[in-house]
Amino acid sequence: PSATASEVLAVIERIKAVARETRGIELETEVKVLGEDEFTF
């Protein structure tokens, strides 16, 4: 099965939240999102 772009972005945000909550670290997203003018990490 495939994932949609929205699903992938949701996973990225969840991973960042868990890292922040459990380890106290801020992860930086290095993925460039094309075609999403209003999306910010």
mmCIF file of the N, C-alpha and C atoms, coordinates in Angstrom:
data_MODEL
# 
_entry.id   MODEL 
# 
loop_
_atom_site.group_PDB 
_atom_site.id 
_atom_site.type_symbol 
_atom_site.label_atom_id 
_atom_site.label_alt_id 
_atom_site.label_comp_id 
_atom_site.label_asym_id 
_atom_site.label_entity_id 
_atom_site.label_seq_id 
_atom_site.pdbx_PDB_ins_code 
_atom_site.Cartn_x 
_atom_site.Cartn_y 
_atom_site.Cartn_z 
_atom_site.occupancy 
_atom_site.B_iso_or_equiv 
_atom_site.pdbx_formal_charge 
_atom_site.auth_seq_id 
_atom_site.auth_comp_id 
_atom_site.auth_asym_id 
_atom_site.auth_atom_id 
_atom_site.pdbx_PDB_model_num 
ATOM 1   N N  . PRO A 1 1  ? 0.826  -1.206 0.000  1.00 0.00 ? 1  PRO A N  1 
ATOM 2   C CA . PRO A 1 1  ? 0.000  0.000  0.000  1.00 0.00 ? 1  PRO A CA 1 
ATOM 3   C C  . PRO A 1 1  ? 0.865  1.263  0.000  1.00 0.00 ? 1  PRO A C  1 
ATOM 4   N N  . SER A 1 2  ? 0.342  2.271  -0.581 1.00 0.00 ? 2  SER A N  1 
ATOM 5   C CA . SER A 1 2  ? 1.038  3.555  -0.680 1.00 0.00 ? 2  SER A CA 1 
ATOM 6   C C  . SER A 1 2  ? 0.525  4.527  0.360  1.00 0.00 ? 2  SER A C  1 
ATOM 7   N N  . ALA A 1 3  ? 1.316  5.533  0.641  1.00 0.00 ? 3  ALA A N  1 
ATOM 8   C CA . ALA A 1 3  ? 0.912  6.602  1.554  1.00 0.00 ? 3  ALA A CA 1 
ATOM 9   C C  . ALA A 1 3  ? 0.712  7.881  0.749  1.00 0.00 ? 3  ALA A C  1 
ATOM 10  N N  . THR A 1 4  ? -0.231 8.684  1.191  1.00 0.00 ? 4  THR A N  1 
ATOM 11  C CA . THR A 1 4  ? -0.437 9.980  0.551  1.00 0.00 ? 4  THR A CA 1 
ATOM 12  C C  . THR A 1 4  ? 0.575  10.972 1.112  1.00 0.00 ? 4  THR A C  1 
ATOM 13  N N  . ALA A 1 5  ? 0.727  12.085 0.430  1.00 0.00 ? 5  ALA A N  1 
ATOM 14  C CA . ALA A 1 5  ? 1.627  13.130 0.919  1.00 0.00 ? 5  ALA A CA 1 
ATOM 15  C C  . ALA A 1 5  ? 1.186  13.612 2.297  1.00 0.00 ? 5  ALA A C  1 
ATOM 16  N N  . SER A 1 6  ? -0.092 13.753 2.494  1.00 0.00 ? 6  SER A N  1 
ATOM 17  C CA . SER A 1 6  ? -0.614 14.193 3.794  1.00 0.00 ? 6  SER A CA 1 
ATOM 18  C C  . SER A 1 6  ? -0.266 13.204 4.894  1.00 0.00 ? 6  SER A C  1 
ATOM 19  N N  . GLU A 1 7  ? -0.331 11.926 4.592  1.00 0.00 ? 7  GLU A N  1 
ATOM 20  C CA . GLU A 1 7  ? 0.020  10.903 5.586  1.00 0.00 ? 7  GLU A CA 1 
ATOM 21  C C  . GLU A 1 7  ? 1.505  10.950 5.933  1.00 0.00 ? 7  GLU A C  1 
ATOM 22  N N  . VAL A 1 8  ? 2.338  11.139 4.933  1.00 0.00 ? 8  VAL A N  1 
ATOM 23  C CA . VAL A 1 8  ? 3.781  11.230 5.173  1.00 0.00 ? 8  VAL A CA 1 
ATOM 24  C C  . VAL A 1 8  ? 4.095  12.456 6.029  1.00 0.00 ? 8  VAL A C  1 
ATOM 25  N N  . LEU A 1 9  ? 3.486  13.587 5.721  1.00 0.00 ? 9  LEU A N  1 
ATOM 26  C CA . LEU A 1 9  ? 3.713  14.801 6.505  1.00 0.00 ? 9  LEU A CA 1 
ATOM 27  C C  . LEU A 1 9  ? 3.228  14.629 7.940  1.00 0.00 ? 9  LEU A C  1 
ATOM 28  N N  . ALA A 1 10 ? 2.132  13.911 8.130  1.00 0.00 ? 10 ALA A N  1 
ATOM 29  C CA . ALA A 1 10 ? 1.620  13.649 9.480  1.00 0.00 ? 10 ALA A CA 1 
ATOM 30  C C  . ALA A 1 10 ? 2.600  12.786 10.272 1.00 0.00 ? 10 ALA A C  1 
ATOM 31  N N  . VAL A 1 11 ? 3.206  11.804 9.623  1.00 0.00 ? 11 VAL A N  1 
ATOM 32  C CA . VAL A 1 11 ? 4.200  10.956 10.295 1.00 0.00 ? 11 VAL A CA 1 
ATOM 33  C C  . VAL A 1 11 ? 5.418  11.791 10.694 1.00 0.00 ? 11 VAL A C  1 
ATOM 34  N N  . ILE A 1 12 ? 5.864  12.671 9.812  1.00 0.00 ? 12 ILE A N  1 
ATOM 35  C CA . ILE A 1 12 ? 6.996  13.544 10.127 1.00 0.00 ? 12 ILE A CA 1 
ATOM 36  C C  . ILE A 1 12 ? 6.686  14.378 11.366 1.00 0.00 ? 12 ILE A C  1 
ATOM 37  N N  . GLU A 1 13 ? 5.512  14.976 11.404 1.00 0.00 ? 13 GLU A N  1 
ATOM 38  C CA . GLU A 1 13 ? 5.132  15.807 12.547 1.00 0.00 ? 13 GLU A CA 1 
ATOM 39  C C  . GLU A 1 13 ? 5.034  14.987 13.828 1.00 0.00 ? 13 GLU A C  1 
ATOM 40  N N  . ARG A 1 14 ? 4.532  13.766 13.731 1.00 0.00 ? 14 ARG A N  1 
ATOM 41  C CA . ARG A 1 14 ? 4.413  12.900 14.915 1.00 0.00 ? 14 ARG A CA 1 
ATOM 42  C C  . ARG A 1 14 ? 5.791  12.521 15.453 1.00 0.00 ? 14 ARG A C  1 
ATOM 43  N N  . ILE A 1 15 ? 6.706  12.175 14.567 1.00 0.00 ? 15 ILE A N  1 
ATOM 44  C CA . ILE A 1 15 ? 8.066  11.824 14.980 1.00 0.00 ? 15 ILE A CA 1 
ATOM 45  C C  . ILE A 1 15 ? 8.725  13.010 15.680 1.00 0.00 ? 15 ILE A C  1 
ATOM 46  N N  . LYS A 1 16 ? 8.556  14.208 15.112 1.00 0.00 ? 16 LYS A N  1 
ATOM 47  C CA . LYS A 1 16 ? 9.129  15.400 15.731 1.00 0.00 ? 16 LYS A CA 1 
ATOM 48  C C  . LYS A 1 16 ? 8.538  15.638 17.112 1.00 0.00 ? 16 LYS A C  1 
ATOM 49  N N  . ALA A 1 17 ? 7.231  15.439 17.258 1.00 0.00 ? 17 ALA A N  1 
ATOM 50  C CA . ALA A 1 17 ? 6.565  15.649 18.549 1.00 0.00 ? 17 ALA A CA 1 
ATOM 51  C C  . ALA A 1 17 ? 7.054  14.647 19.592 1.00 0.00 ? 17 ALA A C  1 
ATOM 52  N N  . VAL A 1 18 ? 7.188  13.387 19.199 1.00 0.00 ? 18 VAL A N  1 
ATOM 53  C CA . VAL A 1 18 ? 7.656  12.359 20.135 1.00 0.00 ? 18 VAL A CA 1 
ATOM 54  C C  . VAL A 1 18 ? 9.095  12.643 20.564 1.00 0.00 ? 18 VAL A C  1 
ATOM 55  N N  . ALA A 1 19 ? 9.951  13.047 19.636 1.00 0.00 ? 19 ALA A N  1 
ATOM 56  C CA . ALA A 1 19 ? 11.338 13.374 19.977 1.00 0.00 ? 19 ALA A CA 1 
ATOM 57  C C  . ALA A 1 19 ? 11.384 14.539 20.959 1.00 0.00 ? 19 ALA A C  1 
ATOM 58  N N  . ARG A 1 20 ? 10.544 15.531 20.741 1.00 0.00 ? 20 ARG A N  1 
ATOM 59  C CA . ARG A 1 20 ? 10.499 16.696 21.622 1.00 0.00 ? 20 ARG A CA 1 
ATOM 60  C C  . ARG A 1 20 ? 9.995  16.311 23.010 1.00 0.00 ? 20 ARG A C  1 
ATOM 61  N N  . GLU A 1 21 ? 8.922  15.513 23.060 1.00 0.00 ? 21 GLU A N  1 
ATOM 62  C CA . GLU A 1 21 ? 8.295  15.140 24.330 1.00 0.00 ? 21 GLU A CA 1 
ATOM 63  C C  . GLU A 1 21 ? 9.126  14.145 25.136 1.00 0.00 ? 21 GLU A C  1 
ATOM 64  N N  . THR A 1 22 ? 9.736  13.180 24.477 1.00 0.00 ? 22 THR A N  1 
ATOM 65  C CA . THR A 1 22 ? 10.431 12.115 25.207 1.00 0.00 ? 22 THR A CA 1 
ATOM 66  C C  . THR A 1 22 ? 11.917 12.375 25.417 1.00 0.00 ? 22 THR A C  1 
ATOM 67  N N  . ARG A 1 23 ? 12.538 13.101 24.496 1.00 0.00 ? 23 ARG A N  1 
ATOM 68  C CA . ARG A 1 23 ? 13.990 13.318 24.568 1.00 0.00 ? 23 ARG A CA 1 
ATOM 69  C C  . ARG A 1 23 ? 14.370 14.778 24.772 1.00 0.00 ? 23 ARG A C  1 
ATOM 70  N N  . GLY A 1 24 ? 13.391 15.670 24.607 1.00 0.00 ? 24 GLY A N  1 
ATOM 71  C CA . GLY A 1 24 ? 13.682 17.093 24.761 1.00 0.00 ? 24 GLY A CA 1 
ATOM 72  C C  . GLY A 1 24 ? 14.519 17.667 23.635 1.00 0.00 ? 24 GLY A C  1 
ATOM 73  N N  . ILE A 1 25 ? 14.428 17.043 22.451 1.00 0.00 ? 25 ILE A N  1 
ATOM 74  C CA . ILE A 1 25 ? 15.203 17.541 21.311 1.00 0.00 ? 25 ILE A CA 1 
ATOM 75  C C  . ILE A 1 25 ? 14.267 18.004 20.204 1.00 0.00 ? 25 ILE A C  1 
ATOM 76  N N  . GLU A 1 26 ? 14.732 18.988 19.460 1.00 0.00 ? 26 GLU A N  1 
ATOM 77  C CA . GLU A 1 26 ? 13.988 19.501 18.317 1.00 0.00 ? 26 GLU A CA 1 
ATOM 78  C C  . GLU A 1 26 ? 14.621 18.962 17.036 1.00 0.00 ? 26 GLU A C  1 
ATOM 79  N N  . LEU A 1 27 ? 13.867 18.215 16.283 1.00 0.00 ? 27 LEU A N  1 
ATOM 80  C CA . LEU A 1 27 ? 14.356 17.713 15.003 1.00 0.00 ? 27 LEU A CA 1 
ATOM 81  C C  . LEU A 1 27 ? 14.047 18.738 13.920 1.00 0.00 ? 27 LEU A C  1 
ATOM 82  N N  . GLU A 1 28 ? 14.969 18.898 12.988 1.00 0.00 ? 28 GLU A N  1 
ATOM 83  C CA . GLU A 1 28 ? 14.754 19.791 11.858 1.00 0.00 ? 28 GLU A CA 1 
ATOM 84  C C  . GLU A 1 28 ? 14.407 18.954 10.635 1.00 0.00 ? 28 GLU A C  1 
ATOM 85  N N  . THR A 1 29 ? 13.368 19.352 9.957  1.00 0.00 ? 29 THR A N  1 
ATOM 86  C CA . THR A 1 29 ? 12.962 18.644 8.746  1.00 0.00 ? 29 THR A CA 1 
ATOM 87  C C  . THR A 1 29 ? 13.805 19.141 7.579  1.00 0.00 ? 29 THR A C  1 
ATOM 88  N N  . GLU A 1 30 ? 14.427 18.215 6.877  1.00 0.00 ? 30 GLU A N  1 
ATOM 89  C CA . GLU A 1 30 ? 15.269 18.574 5.743  1.00 0.00 ? 30 GLU A CA 1 
ATOM 90  C C  . GLU A 1 30 ? 14.596 18.249 4.413  1.00 0.00 ? 30 GLU A C  1 
ATOM 91  N N  . VAL A 1 31 ? 13.336 17.890 4.478  1.00 0.00 ? 31 VAL A N  1 
ATOM 92  C CA . VAL A 1 31 ? 12.583 17.558 3.273  1.00 0.00 ? 31 VAL A CA 1 
ATOM 93  C C  . VAL A 1 31 ? 12.010 18.834 2.686  1.00 0.00 ? 31 VAL A C  1 
ATOM 94  N N  . LYS A 1 32 ? 12.154 19.012 1.390  1.00 0.00 ? 32 LYS A N  1 
ATOM 95  C CA . LYS A 1 32 ? 11.558 20.158 0.717  1.00 0.00 ? 32 LYS A CA 1 
ATOM 96  C C  . LYS A 1 32 ? 10.220 19.705 0.137  1.00 0.00 ? 32 LYS A C  1 
ATOM 97  N N  . VAL A 1 33 ? 9.151  20.348 0.574  1.00 0.00 ? 33 VAL A N  1 
ATOM 98  C CA . VAL A 1 33 ? 7.815  19.990 0.115  1.00 0.00 ? 33 VAL A CA 1 
ATOM 99  C C  . VAL A 1 33 ? 7.486  20.849 -1.101 1.00 0.00 ? 33 VAL A C  1 
ATOM 100 N N  . LEU A 1 34 ? 7.216  20.208 -2.212 1.00 0.00 ? 34 LEU A N  1 
ATOM 101 C CA . LEU A 1 34 ? 6.874  20.917 -3.441 1.00 0.00 ? 34 LEU A CA 1 
ATOM 102 C C  . LEU A 1 34 ? 5.364  21.008 -3.586 1.00 0.00 ? 34 LEU A C  1 
ATOM 103 N N  . GLY A 1 35 ? 4.879  22.170 -3.981 1.00 0.00 ? 35 GLY A N  1 
ATOM 104 C CA . GLY A 1 35 ? 3.458  22.339 -4.239 1.00 0.00 ? 35 GLY A CA 1 
ATOM 105 C C  . GLY A 1 35 ? 2.622  22.607 -3.005 1.00 0.00 ? 35 GLY A C  1 
ATOM 106 N N  . GLU A 1 36 ? 3.249  22.825 -1.874 1.00 0.00 ? 36 GLU A N  1 
ATOM 107 C CA . GLU A 1 36 ? 2.526  23.109 -0.632 1.00 0.00 ? 36 GLU A CA 1 
ATOM 108 C C  . GLU A 1 36 ? 2.986  24.471 -0.124 1.00 0.00 ? 36 GLU A C  1 
ATOM 109 N N  . ASP A 1 37 ? 2.421  25.541 -0.662 1.00 0.00 ? 37 ASP A N  1 
ATOM 110 C CA . ASP A 1 37 ? 2.860  26.891 -0.318 1.00 0.00 ? 37 ASP A CA 1 
ATOM 111 C C  . ASP A 1 37 ? 2.604  27.256 1.140  1.00 0.00 ? 37 ASP A C  1 
ATOM 112 N N  . GLU A 1 38 ? 1.563  26.704 1.736  1.00 0.00 ? 38 GLU A N  1 
ATOM 113 C CA . GLU A 1 38 ? 1.185  27.099 3.085  1.00 0.00 ? 38 GLU A CA 1 
ATOM 114 C C  . GLU A 1 38 ? 1.712  26.161 4.161  1.00 0.00 ? 38 GLU A C  1 
ATOM 115 N N  . PHE A 1 39 ? 2.460  25.142 3.810  1.00 0.00 ? 39 PHE A N  1 
ATOM 116 C CA . PHE A 1 39 ? 2.927  24.178 4.802  1.00 0.00 ? 39 PHE A CA 1 
ATOM 117 C C  . PHE A 1 39 ? 4.259  24.628 5.376  1.00 0.00 ? 39 PHE A C  1 
ATOM 118 N N  . THR A 1 40 ? 4.350  24.645 6.705  1.00 0.00 ? 40 THR A N  1 
ATOM 119 C CA . THR A 1 40 ? 5.607  24.964 7.363  1.00 0.00 ? 40 THR A CA 1 
ATOM 120 C C  . THR A 1 40 ? 5.922  23.885 8.380  1.00 0.00 ? 40 THR A C  1 
ATOM 121 N N  . PHE A 1 41 ? 7.198  23.650 8.613  1.00 0.00 ? 41 PHE A N  1 
ATOM 122 C CA . PHE A 1 41 ? 7.629  22.662 9.595  1.00 0.00 ? 41 PHE A CA 1 
ATOM 123 C C  . PHE A 1 41 ? 7.932  23.352 10.886 1.00 0.00 ? 41 PHE A C  1 
# 
